[in-house]
Amino acid sequence: MHLDTVFTFADRDCVAARPDFMAKTHHLLLPASNHPSGVESSPRTSPFVDVVAQALGFKKLRVIEAGAATTSAEAHAVGHGANLVCASPGVVYGLRRNTYTQHAARKAGIEVITMSARNSARPPAAATGMTCRSSVIGGF
């Protein structure tokens, strides 16, 4: 599971997230310390979104509920529910087939530019995966 399929920034203070998955997420704080390993871990009980907001200096992040696959057939269509590419604050790229998340993003005031995965590698890529592939395939 890639983090960007369940949690992605869409604006400075706005994320697309899969609440069903994020509710089950366990996370640790790993601050630098004098411990021999150089860090000490401490489990966090606050929701992941709240921990990220605090780390960035926000009281709260706006959350766009991302689509989730409910069947294995839908997994290829919307399994990458939160997978958006933030081009600039409030402007994202998303795959045309991920209509649920795009609708929610637009409703939250985010500009969504849709793109097709038709020319991507098989199996169909998600938005962030296509950016990596295009830079490799394009040679820059």
N, C-alpha and C positions, 0 to 999 in steps of 0.2 A: 504494500500500500504506500503510495506516495502522498506526502503531506498536502501537496497542491490539489489532490482530488477531493480533499475534505475541508481544506482551509486555505483561502487565497485572498490577498488584499485586492480591493477594488477602488480604494481611495485612501487618503491618509488615515482616516478614522473609520473605515468601513471594510468589512471582510465578507466574503461569501463562505459559508460554512455548512457542513452537514451536521445538524444538531443530533441526529441519531448516533452518529459516530463520535462526535466530540463529547457527548455525555459519558462515554465509556473510556475516554482518554485519561491516562495517568501520566503525569509529567513531573519532572524534577527541576530544581534550581541548582545550577552548578557554578557557584561563585568561586573566584580565585581565593586561595587560602594558603596558610603556611603548612598545610597537610603535605606529607611526602609526595602525594600524587599531584599537588598543585591546585587541586579543587576539592571541595566537599559537596556532597550531594544532600539535598533535603527535599523530601517529597512535598508536593503542593496539593492542597485539598480544594483550593479555589478552582472554578471552571477555567479551562485553558484560555478562553477568550478574555477573561478578566486579568489573568496573569500577563498576557501579551499587552493588553491596554495599559496596565500599570507599568510595565517595562518601558513602554513608549511615552509615558507621561500623560496618558488620557485617563479621564475618570471612567469612561466606558467607550466601547467600540460599537458602531452600528453594525448589525448583523443581517445579512441577506441569507435567507434560508435557501440552500442549494438543493437541487433535485437529487434524488437517490433512486437507484435501480431497485425494483421490487421483484424482478424475475431475472433469470440468467440472460434471456433475450434482450431485456432492457439494459443490461449491464454494458453492452457495447454502445448503446444509444445515449444513456445518461449516467453511466457509472462514474464518469468524471465530473460529477455535478458541480463542484466548486472550482473546477479547473478553468480559470480565466487568466489572461495575460494583461496586466495593468500597463497600458501604454503611457499614461500620465494620470495624475490624480483625477479620479472620476471618469476615466475613459478606459474601457477594457475591450479586449478581443475575446470572442468565445465561439465555439463551434455551433454552426447553424442548428444541428440536431438537439442541442441542449436548451430547449425552449423554456422549460420551467425556471431554470436559474436566470436566464436572460430576462424573462418577464419580471421576476422579483427584483433584479438589478435595476431595470428601467423604472420600476415603481419607486425605488429608493433614490432615484435621481442620477443614476449612473448611466453614462452613454455607452451603449454596447454596439460594437462593430462585429457583425457576424462574418464567419469565414467557413469555407467548405473543407472537409477533410478528404475529399475525393482523390486528391493527388498525393496524399500522405502514404507512408509505408503501411504495410499490412501487419497486424490488425490496425484498424483505424486509430490514429493518434489523437491525443488530447491537445488542447491549445498550447500548453507550455512545451510539450514534446515536439510539436511541429516547429516551434521557434528554434529549438536545438538542432533538429534535423535540417531545417532550411539553411542554417549557417554552415553546417557541415557539407551538405550537398551543394550549396551555392559557392563554396570555396572562400568564404570570408568570415 
